[in-house]
């Protein structure tokens, strides 16, 4: 335990630096994970958990740093793993070790991550674990719920504006991913709604202010840029408008049914 505590103090000292040394922090986290497994990293017996309260609190603190470190390192797989472990401490051992000050900050971060990946059913599953009071009033949860409502209502301009008002800095990376997801949705709508659109109008709808940004977006979507400066979609292979896209509608209905079943 003394060795673990020494490593933890070194990790916290390194993490407190701005910006922190992500490589050094990653090395310390790897050492701590191995050391904690030997103690009680994820205890399964209630009596053992009660007798190792100190170890549980330390393990929770390490995981909280690990979650933020994975965001800083842009390692989404690590983020998912650490959050899955951390929720065990937030929900299963809350009565033993109490509530962490970082709990709702990181749960909100996880909700934003799910939203940024358009994983709406998983988003609502996580939301159901929280009380109504927390959902409506918590400073970290409520803004994320508002973002989800903006998406459902198609108020994408509100999402672009929310980028500058994130609750904490660690949310910024997932906000960037969410904005990219939203832009892809808008881009898909533009392709279906217009035969031709000027680069200026497309940039306005996508909330892009630099010419190089709309150019890069158009290239990513494989948009055809004409000499006139307009994007043309007339040569795209689309189904005749008089025919119902039965296959697409069937896939959509099945997707909604799966999402509804997970939520219920």
Buried (B, 14 or more C-beta within 10 A) or exposed (E): EEEBEEBBEBBBEBBEEEEBEBEBBBEBBEBBBEBBEEBBBBBEEEEEBBBBBEBBBBBBBBBBBBBBBBBBBEBBEBBBBBBEBBBBBBEBBEEBBEEBEBBBBBBBBBBBBBBBBBBBBBBBEBBEEBEEEBBEEBEBBBBBBBBBEBBEEEBBEBBBEBBEEBBEEBBBBBBEBBBEBBBBBBBEEBBEEBEEBBBEBBBEBBBBEEEEBBBEBBEEBEBEBEEEEBBBBEEEEEEEEEEEEEEEEEEEEEEEEEBEEEEE
